[in-house]
Amino acid sequence: MKYPIIAPSILSADFSILLEAGAQIGESGAEWTHLDVMDGVFVPPITFGAKMVEDLRPYNNTVFDVHLMTSRPEQQIETFSKAGADNITFHAEAVVHANKILGQIRDLGKKAGISIVPSTPVDSIKELLSFLDLVLIMTVNPGYGGQKLIDQCLEKVKTLVQIREEMGYNYLVSVDGGVNTHTAPLVRDAGADILVTGSTFFKAEDKKALISLLKGI
């Protein structure tokens, strides 16, 4: 049986002890660290920049999954690449020339991803799917943690899995928003390859046990 990748979101950590938070992710058995970069324009909050990613990188051996929730992601890609990102995902809603930006990410040797918010249909990115390493489905409206997963968004996951099988594409499907021990089975059943989780992870006393629960082991 194939188990999903778990990607705790550093956004939900206590920023005063980020090194400890990164160590907790690595020790838990989670494979990825999700890094939500918000610019206060594309989404209301401002989170952190490339320097924080760079400073955390030496202390964390997981895959750094950078999610750019920014209005001009093309201006940030090289900076985050140099900071230590392994994956760089930007929002389809924020750009016009998405294909060009995907090429920019790949040229830097990074995995390239597209994200869509709950109101954006899969059809809007259908022409890009053959170029993608990752599709990130937001199952809440982006910007704030602790929201409830929007069940209807899981239909997008099913659609993307079906298209991948029919067309022979290689992208992974990630789900971000409201993923916890109650909703994880629904996300897994929809076919998601990656589960992003935030407050659920950092509130858990036994993080290793939580990772197993989220994976469905």
FIDREN-858999 format. One record per atom (N, C-alpha, C, CB): x, y, z; residue in one letter. Coordinates in steps of 0.2 Angstrom, whole numbers, padded with zeros to 4 digits, always signed. Glycine has a CB too. Example, Ala and Ser with C-alpha at 12.3 -4.5 7.8 and 13.67 -1.06 7.14 Angstrom:
+0066-0028+0039a;+0062-0022+0039a;+0066-0016+0039a;+0057-0022+0045a;+0064-0011+0035s;+0068-0005+0036s;+0064+0000+0039s;+0070-0003+0029s;
//
This chain:
+0004-0006+0000m;+0000+0000+0000m;+0004+0006+0000m;-0005+0000+0006m;+0003+0011-0004k;+0006+0017-0004k;+0003+0022+0001k;+0006+0020-0012k;+0008+0025+0005y;+0006+0030+0010y;+0007+0037+0008y;+0009+0028+0017y;+0003+0042+0009p;+0004+0049+0007p;+0010+0052+0011p;-0002+0053+0008p;+0013+0057+0008i;+0018+0061+0011i;+0015+0066+0015i;+0023+0065+0005i;+0018+0067+0021i;+0015+0072+0026i;+0020+0078+0026i;+0014+0069+0033i;+0017+0084+0026a;+0021+0090+0025a;+0018+0095+0031a;+0020+0093+0018a;+0021+0095+0037p;+0019+0100+0042p;+0020+0107+0039p;+0022+0098+0048p;+0016+0111+0041s;+0017+0118+0039s;+0020+0122+0044s;+0010+0121+0037s;+0026+0125+0043i;+0030+0129+0048i;+0026+0135+0050i;+0036+0131+0046i;+0021+0137+0046l;+0017+0143+0048l;+0013+0142+0055l;+0012+0144+0042l;+0012+0136+0057s;+0008+0135+0063s;+0013+0134+0069s;+0004+0129+0062s;+0019+0134+0068a;+0024+0134+0073a;+0024+0140+0077a;+0031+0131+0071a;+0027+0139+0083d;+0029+0145+0087d;+0036+0148+0084d;+0030+0143+0095d;+0035+0154+0081f;+0041+0157+0078f;+0047+0159+0082f;+0038+0163+0074f;+0045+0159+0089s;+0051+0160+0093s;+0056+0154+0094s;+0048+0163+0100s;+0053+0148+0092i;+0057+0142+0093i;+0057+0138+0086i;+0055+0138+0099i;+0058+0142+0081l;+0058+0138+0074l;+0063+0133+0073l;+0059+0144+0069l;+0069+0133+0076l;+0073+0128+0075l;+0071+0121+0078l;+0080+0130+0078l;+0068+0122+0084e;+0065+0117+0088e;+0059+0114+0084e;+0062+0119+0095e;+0055+0118+0081a;+0049+0116+0077a;+0052+0112+0071a;+0045+0122+0074a;+0057+0114+0068g;+0060+0111+0062g;+0062+0104+0064g;+0065+0115+0059g;+0066+0104+0070a;+0068+0097+0072a;+0062+0092+0074a;+0072+0098+0079a;+0057+0095+0076q;+0051+0091+0078q;+0048+0088+0071q;+0045+0095+0081q;+0048+0092+0066i;+0046+0089+0059i;+0050+0083+0057i;+0046+0095+0054i;+0057+0085+0057g;+0062+0079+0055g;+0061+0073+0059g;+0068+0082+0055g;+0060+0074+0066e;+0060+0068+0070e;+0053+0064+0070e;+0061+0070+0077e;+0048+0067+0068s;+0042+0064+0068s;+0041+0059+0062s;+0036+0070+0067s;+0045+0059+0057g;+0044+0054+0052g;+0041+0058+0046g;+0040+0049+0054g;+0039+0064+0046a;+0036+0068+0041a;+0042+0069+0036a;+0033+0075+0043a;+0040+0068+0029e;+0045+0069+0024e;+0047+0076+0021e;+0043+0064+0018e;+0042+0080+0022w;+0042+0087+0019w;+0041+0092+0025w;+0037+0088+0013w;+0043+0098+0024t;+0042+0104+0028t;+0038+0109+0023t;+0048+0107+0031t;+0032+0111+0024h;+0029+0116+0020h;+0030+0123+0023h;+0021+0114+0020h;+0032+0127+0018l;+0033+0134+0020l;+0029+0139+0016l;+0041+0136+0018l;+0024+0142+0020d;+0019+0146+0017d;+0022+0154+0017d;+0013+0146+0020d;+0023+0156+0011v;+0026+0163+0010v;+0020+0167+0008v;+0032+0163+0005v;+0018+0172+0012m;+0013+0177+0011m;+0015+0184+0010m;+0007+0176+0016m;+0013+0188+0006d;+0015+0194+0004d;+0011+0200+0007d;+0017+0195-0003d;+0005+0199+0010g;+0000+0204+0012g;-0003+0207+0006g;+0004+0209+0015g;-0002+0204+0000v;-0006+0207-0006v;-0010+0202-0009v;-0001+0210-0011v;-0007+0196-0011f;-0011+0190-0014f;-0016+0188-0008f;-0007+0185-0017f;-0013+0187-0002v;-0017+0185+0004v;-0016+0191+0009v;-0016+0178+0006v;-0020+0192+0014p;-0020+0197+0018p;-0013+0197+0023p;-0025+0198+0023p;-0011+0191+0026p;-0006+0191+0030p;+0001+0192+0027p;-0006+0185+0035p;+0006+0194+0031i;+0013+0193+0029i;+0016+0188+0033i;+0016+0201+0029i;+0020+0184+0030t;+0023+0178+0035t;+0030+0179+0035t;+0021+0172+0032t;+0034+0177+0030f;+0041+0177+0031f;+0044+0177+0024f;+0044+0171+0035f;+0051+0178+0023g;+0054+0178+0017g;+0060+0173+0016g;+0057+0185+0016g;+0064+0174+0011a;+0069+0169+0010a;+0074+0168+0015a;+0072+0171+0003a;+0075+0173+0019k;+0081+0173+0024k;+0079+0168+0029k;+0082+0179+0027k;+0072+0167+0031m;+0071+0162+0036m;+0071+0155+0033m;+0063+0163+0038m;+0070+0154+0027v;+0071+0148+0024v;+0078+0146+0024v;+0068+0148+0017v;+0082+0151+0022e;+0089+0150+0022e;+0092+0148+0029e;+0093+0156+0019e;+0090+0151+0034d;+0092+0150+0041d;+0090+0143+0043d;+0090+0156+0045d;+0084+0141+0041l;+0082+0135+0044l;+0085+0129+0040l;+0074+0134+0043l;+0087+0130+0034r;+0089+0124+0029r;+0094+0120+0032r;+0091+0127+0023r;+0100+0123+0036p;+0105+0118+0038p;+0103+0114+0044p;+0111+0122+0041p;+0097+0115+0047y;+0095+0111+0053y;+0089+0107+0051y;+0093+0116+0058y;+0087+0106+0045n;+0082+0102+0043n;+0083+0098+0037n;+0075+0106+0042n;+0083+0091+0037n;+0084+0087+0031n;+0078+0085+0027n;+0088+0081+0033n;+0072+0088+0029t;+0066+0086+0025t;+0066+0090+0018t;+0060+0087+0029t;+0062+0088+0014v;+0061+0092+0008v;+0058+0098+0010v;+0056+0088+0003v;+0060+0104+0007f;+0058+0111+0008f;+0053+0112+0003f;+0063+0116+0009f;+0046+0112+0005d;+0041+0113+0000d;+0038+0121+0001d;+0035+0108+0001d;+0041+0125-0004v;+0039+0132-0003v;+0033+0134-0007v;+0045+0136-0005v;+0028+0137-0004h;+0022+0139-0007h;+0021+0146-0007h;+0016+0136-0003h;+0022+0149-0013l;+0022+0156-0014l;+0015+0159-0015l;+0026+0158-0020l;+0012+0162-0009m;+0006+0165-0010m;+0007+0172-0011m;+0001+0164-0003m;+0010+0174-0016t;+0012+0181-0018t;+0009+0183-0025t;+0020+0181-0018t;+0009+0190-0025s;+0006+0193-0031s;+0011+0192-0037s;+0004+0200-0030s;+0017+0192-0036r;+0022+0192-0042r;+0027+0187-0040r;+0026+0199-0043r;+0025+0180-0041p;+0030+0175-0039p;+0036+0175-0043p;+0026+0168-0039p;+0036+0177-0049e;+0042+0176-0053e;+0048+0180-0051e;+0040+0178-0060e;+0046+0185-0047q;+0051+0190-0044q;+0055+0186-0038q;+0049+0196-0042q;+0052+0181-0035q;+0054+0178-0029q;+0058+0171-0030q;+0049+0177-0024q;+0057+0168-0036i;+0059+0161-0037i;+0066+0160-0036i;+0056+0159-0044i;+0070+0164-0039e;+0077+0163-0039e;+0080+0164-0032e;+0081+0168-0043e;+0077+0169-0028t;+0079+0170-0021t;+0078+0164-0017t;+0075+0176-0018t;+0072+0161-0017f;+0070+0155-0013f;+0073+0149-0015f;+0062+0154-0013f;+0075+0149-0022s;+0079+0143-0024s;+0086+0143-0021s;+0080+0144-0032s;+0089+0149-0021k;+0096+0150-0017k;+0095+0149-0010k;+0099+0156-0019k;+0089+0150-0007a;+0089+0149+0000a;+0088+0142+0002a;+0082+0153+0002a;+0087+0138-0002g;+0086+0130-0001g;+0080+0127-0002g;+0088+0130+0006g;+0075+0130-0006a;+0069+0127-0008a;+0070+0121-0012a;+0064+0132-0011a;+0067+0116-0011d;+0067+0110-0016d;+0061+0110-0021d;+0067+0103-0012d;+0055+0112-0018n;+0049+0113-0022n;+0047+0120-0022n;+0044+0108-0020n;+0045+0123-0028i;+0042+0130-0027i;+0036+0130-0031i;+0047+0135-0031i;+0030+0131-0027t;+0024+0132-0030t;+0021+0139-0030t;+0019+0127-0026t;+0018+0141-0035f;+0015+0147-0035f;+0007+0147-0037f;+0018+0152-0040f;+0004+0152-0037h;-0004+0152-0038h;-0005+0154-0045h;-0007+0156-0033h;-0009+0149-0048a;-0012+0151-0055a;-0015+0157-0055a;-0016+0145-0057a;-0019+0159-0050e;-0023+0165-0050e;-0018+0172-0050e;-0027+0165-0044e;-0012+0171-0048a;-0008+0177-0047a;-0004+0179-0054a;-0003+0176-0042a;-0004+0174-0059v;+0000+0175-0065v;-0003+0175-0071v;+0006+0170-0065v;+0000+0177-0076v;-0003+0177-0083v;+0001+0171-0087v;-0002+0184-0087v;+0008+0172-0087h;+0012+0167-0091h;+0015+0162-0086h;+0018+0171-0094h;+0010+0157-0084a;+0012+0152-0079a;+0017+0147-0082a;+0006+0148-0077a;+0017+0146-0089n;+0021+0141-0092n;+0028+0144-0091n;+0019+0140-0099n;+0029+0150-0092k;+0036+0153-0092k;+0039+0152-0085k;+0036+0160-0094k;+0035+0153-0080i;+0037+0153-0073i;+0039+0146-0071i;+0032+0156-0068i;+0035+0141-0074l;+0037+0134-0072l;+0043+0132-0075l;+0031+0130-0075l;+0045+0135-0081g;+0051+0134-0084g;+0057+0137-0080g;+0051+0137-0091g;+0055+0143-0077q;+0060+0146-0073q;+0062+0142-0067q;+0057+0153-0071q;+0057+0139-0064i;+0058+0135-0058i;+0062+0129-0060i;+0052+0133-0055i;+0060+0126-0065r;+0064+0120-0068r;+0071+0121-0070r;+0060+0116-0073r;+0072+0127-0073d;+0079+0129-0075d;+0084+0129-0069d;+0079+0135-0079d;+0081+0131-0063l;+0085+0131-0057l;+0086+0125-0053l;+0081+0136-0052l;+0083+0119-0056g;+0084+0113-0054g;+0079+0111-0048g;+0091+0112-0051g;+0074+0115-0048k;+0069+0113-0043k;+0062+0110-0046k;+0067+0120-0039k;+0058+0107-0041k;+0052+0104-0043k;+0047+0110-0044k;+0049+0099-0038k;+0043+0110-0049a;+0038+0116-0051a;+0031+0114-0049a;+0039+0118-0058a;+0028+0118-0046g;+0021+0117-0044g;+0016+0123-0045g;+0020+0115-0037g;+0010+0121-0046i;+0004+0126-0047i;-0001+0125-0041i;+0001+0126-0054i;-0003+0130-0038s;-0009+0130-0033s;-0015+0133-0036s;-0006+0132-0026s;-0021+0131-0034i;-0027+0134-0035i;-0031+0135-0029i;-0031+0130-0041i;-0035+0140-0028v;-0039+0141-0022v;-0046+0138-0023v;-0040+0149-0021v;-0050+0137-0018p;-0056+0134-0019p;-0061+0136-0024p;-0060+0134-0012p;-0061+0142-0026s;-0065+0144-0032s;-0062+0143-0039s;-0067+0152-0030s;-0056+0141-0039t;-0053+0140-0046t;-0054+0133-0048t;-0046+0142-0046t;-0057+0132-0054p;-0058+0125-0057p;-0051+0122-0059p;-0063+0125-0062p;-0051+0115-0059v;-0046+0112-0062v;-0045+0113-0070v;-0047+0104-0061v;-0050+0114-0073d;-0050+0116-0080d;-0045+0122-0082d;-0057+0117-0083d;-0045+0126-0077s;-0040+0132-0078s;-0033+0131-0079s;-0042+0137-0073s;-0031+0125-0076i;-0024+0123-0077i;-0023+0117-0081i;-0021+0122-0070i;-0028+0115-0084k;-0027+0109-0088k;-0022+0109-0093k;-0034+0107-0092k;-0020+0114-0096e;-0015+0115-0102e;-0008+0115-0099e;-0016+0121-0106e;-0008+0115-0092l;-0001+0116-0089l;+0001+0109-0086l;-0001+0121-0083l;-0004+0104-0085l;-0003+0098-0081l;+0003+0094-0083l;-0009+0094-0081l;+0005+0094-0090s;+0010+0090-0092s;+0017+0093-0090s;+0010+0090-0100s;+0017+0099-0088f;+0023+0103-0086f;+0024+0103-0079f;+0023+0110-0089f;+0020+0100-0075l;+0020+0101-0068l;+0023+0095-0064l;+0013+0102-0065l;+0026+0096-0059d;+0029+0091-0054d;+0024+0090-0048d;+0036+0093-0051d;+0020+0096-0047l;+0016+0096-0041l;+0009+0100-0042l;+0019+0099-0035l;+0004+0098-0040v;-0002+0102-0040v;-0005+0103-0033v;-0008+0099-0045v;-0005+0109-0030l;-0007+0110-0023l;-0015+0112-0023l;-0003+0115-0020l;-0019+0108-0021i;-0026+0110-0020i;-0027+0113-0013i;-0031+0104-0021i;-0029+0120-0013m;-0031+0123-0007m;-0038+0121-0005m;-0031+0131-0008m;-0039+0118+0001t;-0046+0116+0003t;-0049+0120+0008t;-0045+0109+0006t;-0045+0126+0009v;-0048+0132+0012v;-0046+0138+0009v;-0045+0132+0020v;-0049+0144+0010n;-0047+0150+0007n;-0040+0152+0010n;-0052+0156+0008n;-0035+0153+0006p;-0028+0154+0009p;-0028+0160+0013p;-0023+0154+0004p;-0023+0160+0018g;-0022+0166+0022g;-0021+0165+0029g;-0027+0171+0021g;-0026+0160+0032y;-0026+0159+0039y;-0026+0152+0041y;-0032+0163+0042y;-0023+0150+0046g;-0023+0143+0048g;-0030+0141+0052g;-0017+0141+0052g;-0031+0135+0053g;-0036+0133+0058g;-0043+0133+0055g;-0036+0137+0064g;-0044+0133+0048q;-0050+0133+0045q;-0052+0126+0043q;-0050+0137+0038q;-0059+0126+0042k;-0062+0119+0041k;-0061+0117+0033k;-0069+0119+0043k;-0059+0111+0032l;-0059+0109+0025l;-0065+0109+0021l;-0056+0101+0025l;-0065+0112+0015i;-0071+0112+0011i;-0071+0106+0007i;-0070+0118+0006i;-0076+0101+0009d;-0076+0095+0006d;-0077+0095-0002d;-0082+0091+0009d;-0080+0099-0005q;-0081+0099-0012q;-0074+0100-0016q;-0085+0105-0014q;-0069+0103-0012c;-0063+0103-0016c;-0059+0097-0017c;-0058+0108-0011c;-0061+0092-0013l;-0058+0085-0014l;-0060+0082-0021l;-0060+0080-0009l;-0066+0085-0024e;-0067+0082-0031e;-0062+0084-0036e;-0074+0085-0033e;-0059+0090-0034k;-0053+0092-0039k;-0047+0087-0038k;-0051+0099-0037k;-0046+0084-0032v;-0041+0079-0031v;-0043+0073-0036v;-0040+0077-0024v;-0049+0071-0035k;-0051+0065-0039k;-0050+0066-0046k;-0058+0063-0037k;-0052+0072-0049t;-0051+0074-0056t;-0044+0074-0058t;-0054+0081-0057t;-0040+0077-0054l;-0033+0077-0056l;-0029+0070-0056l;-0029+0081-0051l;-0031+0066-0051v;-0029+0059-0051v;-0031+0055-0057v;-0031+0055-0045v;-0037+0056-0059q;-0040+0053-0065q;-0036+0055-0072q;-0048+0054-0066q;-0035+0062-0072i;-0032+0065-0078i;-0025+0062-0078i;-0032+0072-0078i;-0022+0061-0073r;-0015+0059-0072r;-0014+0052-0075r;-0012+0059-0065r;-0019+0048-0073e;-0019+0041-0075e;-0021+0040-0083e;-0024+0037-0071e;-0025+0044-0085e;-0027+0044-0092e;-0022+0046-0097e;-0034+0048-0093e;-0018+0051-0094m;-0013+0055-0099m;-0006+0053-0098m;-0014+0062-0098m;-0005+0049-0092g;+0002+0047-0091g;+0006+0052-0088g;+0005+0044-0097g;+0003+0057-0085y;+0007+0063-0082y;+0010+0060-0075y;+0003+0069-0080y;+0015+0064-0073n;+0019+0062-0067n;+0018+0067-0061n;+0026+0062-0069n;+0014+0072-0061y;+0013+0076-0055y;+0010+0073-0049y;+0009+0082-0057y;+0012+0076-0043l;+0009+0074-0037l;+0004+0079-0035l;+0015+0074-0031l;-0001+0076-0032v;-0007+0080-0029v;-0006+0081-0022v;-0014+0077-0031v;-0006+0088-0020s;-0006+0090-0013s;-0012+0093-0011s;+0001+0094-0012s;-0014+0092-0004v;-0020+0095-0001v;-0018+0099+0005v;-0025+0090+0000v;-0020+0106+0005d;-0018+0110+0010d;-0024+0114+0013d;-0013+0115+0008d;-0026+0113+0019g;-0031+0116+0022g;-0036+0112+0026g;-0035+0120+0017g;-0036+0112+0033g;-0041+0108+0037g;-0039+0101+0037g;-0047+0109+0034g;-0033+0099+0036v;-0031+0092+0036v;-0029+0090+0043v;-0025+0090+0031v;-0033+0086+0046n;-0032+0083+0053n;-0034+0076+0053n;-0037+0087+0058n;-0034+0073+0059t;-0035+0066+0060t;-0042+0064+0057t;-0034+0063+0067t;-0047+0068+0058h;-0054+0067+0055h;-0055+0067+0048h;-0059+0072+0059h;-0051+0072+0045t;-0052+0073+0038t;-0047+0070+0033t;-0052+0081+0036t;-0041+0067+0036a;-0036+0064+0033a;-0039+0058+0029a;-0031+0062+0037a;-0043+0054+0032p;-0046+0048+0028p;-0049+0050+0021p;-0050+0044+0032p;-0053+0056+0022l;-0056+0058+0016l;-0051+0061+0010l;-0061+0064+0018l;-0046+0064+0013v;-0041+0066+0008v;-0037+0060+0005v;-0036+0071+0012v;-0036+0056+0009r;-0032+0050+0006r;-0037+0046+0001r;-0030+0045+0012r;-0043+0045+0003d;-0048+0042-0001d;-0049+0045-0008d;-0054+0041+0002d;-0048+0052-0008a;-0048+0056-0014a;-0042+0055-0019a;-0049+0063-0013a;-0037+0052-0016g;-0031+0050-0020g;-0025+0055-0019g;-0033+0050-0027g;-0025+0059-0014a;-0020+0064-0013a;-0013+0061-0011a;-0021+0069-0007a;-0008+0063-0014d;-0001+0061-0013d;+0002+0064-0007d;+0003+0061-0019d;+0001+0070-0006i;+0004+0074+0000i;-0002+0077+0004i;+0008+0080-0003i;-0001+0077+0011l;-0006+0080+0015l;-0002+0085+0019l;-0009+0075+0020l;-0004+0092+0018v;-0001+0097+0022v;-0005+0098+0028v;-0001+0104+0018v;-0002+0098+0034t;-0005+0099+0040t;-0002+0105+0044t;-0006+0093+0044t;-0006+0108+0048g;-0003+0114+0052g;-0004+0113+0059g;-0006+0120+0050g;-0009+0116+0062s;-0010+0117+0069s;-0011+0110+0072s;-0016+0121+0071s;-0013+0105+0068t;-0014+0098+0071t;-0008+0095+0073t;-0018+0094+0066t;-0003+0096+0069f;+0004+0094+0070f;+0007+0097+0076f;+0009+0095+0064f;+0007+0103+0076f;+0011+0107+0082f;+0007+0106+0089f;+0012+0114+0080f;+0001+0105+0088k;-0003+0104+0095k;-0002+0096+0097k;-0010+0106+0094k;+0000+0092+0093a;+0000+0085+0095a;+0006+0083+0100a;+0001+0080+0089a;+0004+0080+0105e;+0009+0078+0110e;+0014+0073+0107e;+0006+0075+0117e;+0011+0068+0104d;+0015+0062+0101d;+0015+0063+0093d;+0012+0055+0103d;+0020+0067+0091k;+0020+0068+0084k;+0021+0062+0079k;+0025+0074+0082k;+0025+0058+0081k;+0026+0052+0077k;+0020+0048+0076k;+0031+0047+0081k;+0016+0047+0082a;+0009+0044+0081a;+0005+0047+0077a;+0006+0043+0088a;+0005+0054+0077l;+0000+0058+0073l;+0002+0057+0065l;+0001+0065+0074l;+0008+0057+0064i;+0010+0056+0057i;+0008+0049+0054i;+0018+0056+0056i;+0008+0044+0059s;+0005+0037+0057s;-0002+0037+0056s;+0007+0032+0062s;-0006+0041+0060l;-0013+0042+0059l;-0015+0045+0052l;-0016+0046+0065l;-0011+0051+0051l;-0012+0055+0045l;-0011+0050+0039l;-0008+0061+0045l;-0006+0046+0039k;-0004+0042+0033k;-0009+0036+0033k;+0003+0039+0034k;-0013+0035+0038g;-0017+0029+0038g;-0014+0022+0039g;-0021+0029+0031g;-0008+0022+0043i;-0005+0016+0044i;-0008+0013+0050i;+0003+0018+0046i;
//
